[in-house]
Amino acid sequence: MKETTTNKGWAKKGLYVGTGAGIILFALVGLLPGSFVGGFLGLKAVGMLFGGLEATVVSRVIVALSMLAGVLVSAVAFVFGSGVLGWAAGYVADTMKAKATDTLEAGSKA
């Protein structure tokens, strides 16, 4: 199968569409739960480190950083995951298009 300049067009478009959909899904579904899970894990870590939930600056910083980490992990999962799915769908479309083109070219040469 020969590779033409237009053979990768759908894969690139699929990547862009998937990434855009992932950003929208993250904003709608992933932001708040990521913050909650990160905050819960931060509270558990503070409880294990300090033996209680005192309202000190260090404990608040730990909880804030864990909330930020939860949001970032959620963002990466949504955006990267949907981008990969979009790219894969576009790659399959490119492959099917290339096979159809090759079949048509082989039929016209015969």
C-alpha positions as CSV (number, residue, x, y, z in Angstrom):
1,M,0.0,0.0,0.0
2,K,1.5,3.3,-1.0
3,E,1.2,6.3,1.3
4,T,0.0,9.5,-0.3
5,T,0.0,13.0,1.2
6,T,-3.7,12.9,2.0
7,N,-3.4,9.5,3.8
8,K,-3.0,11.0,7.2
9,G,-5.6,13.7,7.0
10,W,-8.4,11.9,8.9
11,A,-6.1,10.8,11.7
12,K,-5.0,14.4,12.3
13,K,-8.6,15.6,12.2
14,G,-9.7,12.8,14.5
15,L,-7.0,13.8,17.0
16,Y,-8.2,17.4,17.0
17,V,-11.8,16.4,17.4
18,G,-11.1,13.9,20.1
19,T,-8.9,16.3,22.1
20,G,-11.6,19.0,21.8
21,A,-14.3,16.6,23.0
22,G,-12.0,15.6,25.8
23,I,-11.5,19.2,27.0
24,I,-15.3,19.7,26.9
25,L,-15.9,16.5,28.8
26,F,-13.3,17.4,31.4
27,A,-14.9,20.7,32.0
28,L,-18.4,19.2,32.3
29,V,-17.7,15.9,34.1
30,G,-14.1,15.7,35.3
31,L,-13.2,18.9,37.1
32,L,-15.3,18.6,40.2
33,P,-14.8,14.9,40.8
34,G,-11.1,15.3,40.3
35,S,-11.0,18.0,42.9
36,F,-13.1,15.9,45.3
37,V,-11.0,12.8,45.0
38,G,-7.7,14.8,45.3
39,G,-9.0,16.6,48.4
40,F,-10.2,13.4,50.0
41,L,-6.7,11.8,49.4
42,G,-5.1,15.0,50.7
43,L,-7.2,14.8,53.9
44,K,-6.2,11.2,54.4
45,A,-2.6,12.0,53.9
46,V,-2.7,14.9,56.4
47,G,-4.5,12.6,58.9
48,M,-1.7,9.9,58.5
49,L,1.1,12.4,58.6
50,F,0.0,14.6,61.5
51,G,-2.3,12.3,63.4
52,G,-5.3,14.6,63.1
53,L,-6.8,17.3,61.0
54,E,-5.3,20.4,62.6
55,A,-5.8,23.6,60.6
56,T,-2.1,24.4,60.0
57,V,-0.6,26.0,56.9
58,V,1.3,22.8,56.1
59,S,-1.8,20.6,56.2
60,R,-3.8,23.1,54.0
61,V,-0.9,23.2,51.5
62,I,-0.9,19.4,51.3
63,V,-4.7,19.3,50.7
64,A,-4.5,22.1,48.1
65,L,-1.7,20.3,46.2
66,S,-3.5,17.0,46.3
67,M,-6.6,18.7,44.9
68,L,-4.6,20.2,42.1
69,A,-3.0,16.9,41.4
70,G,-6.5,15.2,41.3
71,V,-7.7,17.9,38.8
72,L,-4.5,17.4,36.6
73,V,-4.8,13.7,36.6
74,S,-8.5,13.9,35.6
75,A,-7.6,16.4,32.8
76,V,-4.8,14.2,31.4
77,A,-7.1,11.1,31.5
78,F,-10.0,12.9,29.7
79,V,-8.0,14.9,27.1
80,F,-5.3,12.2,26.3
81,G,-7.8,9.4,26.3
82,S,-10.3,11.0,24.0
83,G,-7.5,12.3,21.8
84,V,-6.1,8.8,21.3
85,L,-9.6,7.5,20.6
86,G,-10.2,10.2,18.0
87,W,-6.8,9.6,16.4
88,A,-7.5,5.8,16.2
89,A,-10.8,6.4,14.6
90,G,-9.2,8.7,12.0
91,Y,-6.4,6.2,11.4
92,V,-8.9,3.5,10.7
93,A,-10.8,5.8,8.3
94,D,-7.5,6.6,6.5
95,T,-6.6,3.0,6.2
96,M,-10.1,2.1,4.8
97,K,-9.9,5.0,2.4
98,A,-6.4,3.9,1.2
99,K,-7.6,0.3,0.7
100,A,-10.6,1.5,-1.3
101,T,-8.4,3.7,-3.4
102,D,-5.9,0.9,-4.0
103,T,-8.8,-1.4,-5.0
104,L,-10.2,1.1,-7.4
105,E,-6.7,1.7,-9.0
106,A,-6.1,-2.0,-9.3
107,G,-9.6,-2.5,-10.9
108,S,-8.9,0.3,-13.4
109,K,-5.5,-1.1,-14.4
110,A,-6.9,-4.6,-15.1
